[in-house]
Amino acid sequence: MQVNQRRWLPGEGWSPPSSAPLGATAGLVLVFGDTALLADPYPLAALRELYPEALQVGCSTAGEILGTCVLDGSLVASAVAFASTRVRGVVLPLCDAGESSQVGAQLAAGLAGPGLAHVLVFSDGLWVNGSQLVRGLTSGLPPGVAVSGGLAGDGSRFQRTLVGLGGAPRERQVVGVGLYGTTLRIGCCSLGGWDPFGPERRITRSCDNVLYELDGQSALGLYKQYLGPHAAGLPASGLHFPLRLRSGGAMPVVRTILSVDEEADSVTFAGDLPEGAYARLMKCNVERLIDGAHDAAEACRRPAPGGRTPELALLISCVGRKLVLQQRIEEEVESVREVLGEATALAGFYSYGEIAPFIAGAVCELHNQTMTITTLAED
């Protein structure tokens, strides 16, 4: 496997301009970037000239990752030339969140085929129920085929997110990329590092990913009570205070806010919050957030056969972590580099939701406020 990475900045084009691209040998190009730049057809057309045979997949972000740099207002492209792994993509429309499970199942059906080893998924970040998308997708895949990816972002604006396959990226789309072959080695992990605070409360009224009541009280009212003066900045300020969701004997997951509805007195999250489950507010611990990224990298490195170094690591972290870490944001990416080493190309983005198993072999989940890492290597 070979990886070639480039960055687009307004007025500069794709750089480094002198670096020889993989050209027609590239089978996959992942493009992550600023919403406005991704909507501009010129950069993507120029990229297709560099990698004419590659499947071009892209989504908008809340920040781009290139090596150990965290960027804003750019496009980051990672072209991959596989030795023997085959690639296929499917793009589907997503009219509203209620279709998420069905769209996930359709993605699975479209990607089914001999040798399917892994699925990368990138979804609109606002018009989706991430939990149901993952559930529909994983239910239709063969045993042992893992899923990882994320929900597109739009900075802290929460206005529109874009996803594309081949053509122009659009709103309300989901893309699945199937990786096929027997030589591909995948590592996946998702870890957070947030601290719970306040009492654990029972979800007494909800509908899918829309939360109405906790312990019989208005969920929006409780959020505003805890946020105090920060409540005026909802939904963006809610990224500093996600919910930890505990349901039955499953491992707790974190849910983050997508929007609030003052008229309905409700809060909409990226994934389901089932009635009867328990939720608790969380707050940041900067050191633990950075440690979480380090530990996720360690977990991804362990499964590599013979200690093989991954050629590419796809990092998808949450916009909430970026807002909290602020000037220390690159420390979480640097902690991944310390574990994986200089030989591994790092690429990724800050998202509205992360998709991966907690560790390799576990059930795939939608996460929020985590650092999710997918490592790729070929024998």
ABEGO torsion letter per residue (X at the ends): XBBBBBBBBBGAEBOBAABBBAEAABABBBBBBBAAAAABAAAAAAAAAABAABBBBBBBBAEBBBEABBBBGBBBBBBBBBAABBBBBBBBBBABAAAAAAAAAAAAAAABEBGBABBBBBBBAAABBAAAAAAAAAAABBBGBBBBEBBBBBEAAGABBBBBBGBBBBBGBBBBBBBBEAABBBBBBBBBGBBBBEBBBBBABBBEABBABBGGBBAAAAAAAAAEAAAAAOAAAAAABBBBBBBEABBBBBBBBABBBAAAGBBBBABBBBBGBBBBBBBBBAAAAAAAAAAAAAAAAAABBGGBBBABBBBBBBAAAAAAAEAAAAAAAAAAAAAAEAABBBBEBBBAEBBBBABBGBBBBBBBGBBBBBBBBBX
